[in-house]
Amino acid sequence: MKKKNRIWFYSLVMIFILIPGCKKEDHIFFIMNPWVTYGSLTDKDGNTYKTILIGNQTWMAENLKTTKYKDGTSIPIVADATSWSNLTTPACCWQNNDPVRKVTYGVLYNWYTVNTGKLCPMGWHVPSDAEWTQLTDYLGGENVAGGKLKESGFKHWFSPNIGASNESNFSALPGGKRIIGTDAMFDNLRESGCWWTTTSGEDWATNRNMNDDSDGVQKFFDSKKYGMSVRCVWDY
């Protein structure tokens, strides 16, 4: 192949990889950081996750999917809306009760599950609000850290996915959440990622959110009955 033709070919390949289509569902050319060396972690369900060192912390680079505690006991799976809304005990579910979405976006847990202290695999834990702050501070503060944490492109995030460079390799995914009420609706899939912390008050707990229309990381105080994603952080 002539040099001129090689340059044209490689340029064309790079355009296909780096420039996504304008439609929200267009993710044909997305590739997840294949050049990064990740660690690994396995839960009691046998799910294996990528892990990544960010500053002095090692985080899961995927949302937690387990339906078992680290001692092997099962977490109740609650699909019914009324039952979910009335719970004050541990439970989990996944978006729209669709197992395919569980595989991609992980499991949604109410905060009572987090509070058991048994959710993450041995040697790992659900981070406190302070540990999330340590992460965002390392990445330049809450106003910009979301872009550095969010998975880039539109494979899972809706457009515009503002600022999403994923330079941290955290690969934050927008698993949305499950709220409470008459319908106990599943909300914000592909628009927002919502992650529990262990920090709480009497009837609320702190969570961190990232959105498709912002490159920041927001802090919210929501009902412990909500269902949200979890990322575990290494104990050491």
Buried (B, 14 or more C-beta within 10 A) or exposed (E): EEEEEEEEEEEEEEEEEEEBEEEBEBBEBBEBBEEEEBBEBEBBBEBEBBBBBBEEBBBBBBBBBBBBBBEEEEBBEBEEBEEBBEBEEBBBBBBBBEEEBBEBBBBBBBBBBBBBEBBBBEEBBBBBBEBBBBBBEBBEEBEBBBBBBBBBBBBBBBBEBBBBEBEBBBBBBBBBBBBBEEEBBBBBBBBBBBBBBBBBEEEBBBBBBBBBEBBBBBBBEBEBBBBBBBBBBBEE
